[in-house]
Amino acid sequence: MSKSFLRSSRLISFITLISRITGLTRDVLIASWLGNSWIQDRLSYAFAIPHLFRRLFGEGALSSAFIPVLSEKLTKEGKEAAGKLFGNVATLLAIVLASLTAILLMIILGLSFIETDTIQTKLTLGLTAVMLPYMIFVCLVALFSGLLNCLDRFGLPAFMPIILNLFQISAVIFANYGLSRFGVPKYQQVYALGIAVLLAGVVQLAVMIWSVRKAGLKWGFDLSTDSPELKRIYQMILPVMLGLGILQIGAWFDNQVILSLTAGSSATFTIFGKTISYPLAEGALSSVTFARRLYNLPLGVLGIALATAAFPRFGIYAAEGNYEKLSESVSQALRQAIFQGLPSGVGLIVLANLIVRVVFQRGAFTAHNTSETAFVLKFYAIGLWAYCAHHIILRAFYSLNDMITPLRIMMFTMILNVAMNVTLLWLPALRQAVFGLSTAIMVTINVIILSMILSKRIGNLNSRAVIICAIKTFIAAMIMAGVVYITQSSLTQMNKYAELAICLAVGIIAFFSSAFLLKMPEVKELISR
């Protein structure tokens, strides 16, 4: 690799920041348009399926299984051999995805003839069917992105979500200000978003094909299944999918639970002859969805950017058997994940209500919606540092071709996560916020256990430096939280936008000043060339 992963990370972070801003713009428009309503609940649920595949493959499983094999192929045999492998994988992936999409669409069609007793059910099935084929495009785009990353090209792959966001923004504007003028009800207007997602997928794939050709790598369609590299990817893909995608799979399962236990046309349900009130009200899934979007902003800009840039380097060191360099790189990435993720999480907790009020509260999104969303956000923010570190640790294991160890640990914590959700959900003091709390606890346990195992596997991860970094970062973050709290308390009469800007500026200055006084090397690492 010709660039340090921190420099590549900064490029990815910059583009990802633009991506998150456009995504946030989309969410602001949707919130203003629909609010925390049953229509928004169904839209969130339907988009969660292609979103699951985007996160799972675009930032996870497929890339994690494919990149180590492709990196090794490029290093040992060159571009021609790598292009042949890529064409083989792309061809087979397209066939599998098209078949899976067809099967799922048939299931949805069958359900539409059975479960059509309410308008809510019809909308859920209809939106899911419209957006489902997007998973074909997004998974193929992820494969092309992995190839470009191995060629040391990170910019365009990071730009792909921006295309999706722009299409969705256009669709919301068209629906809200165009279709509404013709009397089209909102539950039908939302189909414009589904169509926009499909169109975005076509454009994304076309751009990626052009980019790979421009990079000088030739590939073609290949249906063969006897390649040894292909067999290695087969063996890795499922455990990686379950392992790295645990947050996404967990979030999708949470959506199922939330929608199932949300009061609709009836406030109660009967089980074993006993009448029970639904624990959640309409809009519960919307508040969880918007809270996830907000914590995903720093997660994408920080954690995923670090992991994406570091992963090819991890793969090279692992292939060379250079565990000393691998350990050093993982340790550095973990320290940066903590240094950036912990204060971001603390900041979200302190400023949750103000942030949600500034970002979403307008139009159909009420002050009550703000309070609900901010409450959920605080619990997700507790584990932000762990979400960032989680992506680093998993990619370190995957660079060693060890998919089973993370999978075993995460399956155990997933059981704990489900148990917490289905029990604590009934507590009036928590309700839907339990999904944020359980996720934070689950991922934190994962990071701690996996770090201990990895340290024994490749040598000490310089745990002393990581622990010192965590302690000093916590101290600096607490100082920042105190300064921001005092600042916010004195700005009660100020415009909310100016209030947030001042609080953010004060918080950043307070944190970095504290980190500098604590002589943290992570400050220099972050800003150095």
LINZI-V336608 format. One record per helix or strand of 2 or more residues. SS is the DSSP state (helix for helix, strand for strand). FROM is the first residue (numbers start at 1). LEN is the number of residues. If there is no record, write none. Layout:
SS:FROM:LEN
SS:FROM:LEN
//
This chain:
helix:5:30
helix:38:21
helix:61:17
helix:79:36
helix:119:14
helix:134:17
helix:155:23
helix:179:4
helix:186:4
helix:191:24
helix:228:17
helix:246:15
strand:268:4
strand:274:4
helix:284:37
helix:323:28
helix:352:8
helix:367:15
helix:384:16
helix:404:21
helix:431:28
helix:463:27
helix:496:22
helix:521:7
//
